Amino acid sequence: MQTINIRGIHLRAHHGCLEEEAKIGGDYVVNVILKGDFSVAAKSDKLSDAADYVMVYDIVKREMKIRSHLIEHVAERIAKHLKDTFTGVQHLSVEVIKKKPPMNGNVDEVSVVIEK
């Protein structure tokens, strides 16, 4: 089994329970881990045999544009969409990080990890 890590997908999105978050938005980082048998791509050197990173990015970007109150919800949507798209992936992990969440305290980030 091989692992593909796609780290640091930086996006601006409008997730959160507060009305201000819907209007102003916030900064997010998404990390994706795909695990599976990628030996065909390793041998063929053809993009058509691989888990296309551009497609992963596009899926993450598309799902992050859909407003959710909870980052758990958006992470689940991203994971499901990736699993449905890349059928050869045996295990995947999606981490959604919310930078500077509006809390009554000084917190750099909160994150959720969904595994499928």
Summary of the structure (lengths in Angstrom):
residues: 116
radius of gyration: 15.4
end to end distance: 15.5
largest distance: 52.9
contacts: 333
relative contact order: 0.23
helix: 36%
strand: 35%
